[in-house]
């Protein structure tokens, strides 16, 4: 009976040692897996940190490009305002030029009228001279006749 109990006890001890060995192997395996997981997590964290840093740099670059575009837009808008002002001034100058052209045409018409009047006056003066010389001749003849 004692032997049977001893053998049972030994079997239990062997079984317990086997379980302990298995448990230690499982524990070591779990620790190894935990270390692998930690290494993987560190690698993932490092990769994510790198990607985040790259994304931040890209975002900063995008913001700088956007700011430059905004400045260029403001410059173009300013130029558009300047062009609009120039167009308004040009329209005013064209209207003034047209008014001057009309004044010049009126002056030309007046000059043509003046030239026509001068021509007419010249013709009238010649006719008057002719009539004056005829009147003088008639006066001389009448004086002769009267004598």
Buried (B, 14 or more C-beta within 10 A) or exposed (E): EEEEEEEEEEEEEEEEEEEEEEEEEEEEEEEEEEEEEEEEEEEEEEEEEEEEEEEEEEEEEEEEEEEEEEEEEEEEEEEEEEEEEEEEEEEEEEEEEEEEEEEEEEEEEEEEEEEEEEEEEEEEEEEEEEEEEEEEEEEEEEEEEEE
